Amino acid sequence: MDSIEKFRIYNCIVVFSKEDDASLFCMRKKEPFKGRLNFVGGKVEPGEDSDHAAYRELMEETGITGEQIRLHRLMDIRYYSQGFVLEIYVGRLREEVQLKEELNPLLWLPLDEDFTDRERFAGEQNIAHIMNIARMYPVT
């Protein structure tokens, strides 16, 4: 089995609204998946704790703090051929927030959205799979 140290590590964060009726997405401004909707997230720096990285990326990209949401590690997806691991987190906002965009425009999408639409969403339908799993997680 390959050691995780050989892989680049990224995170994606599924953020549900306080009312649990929408999820937060960003419109990517750069490749990969430029012009498509994706979860917020980013790179885990070498030696950085994964949970810390998820909260850091969430704060940098949205302004959402750890006081406003509790993140739960949902799953990891290891892409052997591309040499990276994608760590997926999920959380529900504890309160209404004023979003602060870093680079990518942010928007809330209703949970009945067609997340399988390859023209709109990044990740070759991984978004739909992740949303299905995230909706089953008992987020508190």
PyMOL commands that set and color helices and strands:
alter all, ss='L'
color gray80, all
select helices_A, chain A and resi 4-6+50-62+126-136
alter helices_A, ss='H'
color red, helices_A
select strands_A, chain A and resi 8-16+22-27+37-38+40-43+72-79+84-92+106-110
alter strands_A, ss='S'
color yellow, strands_A
deselect
rebuild
show_as cartoon
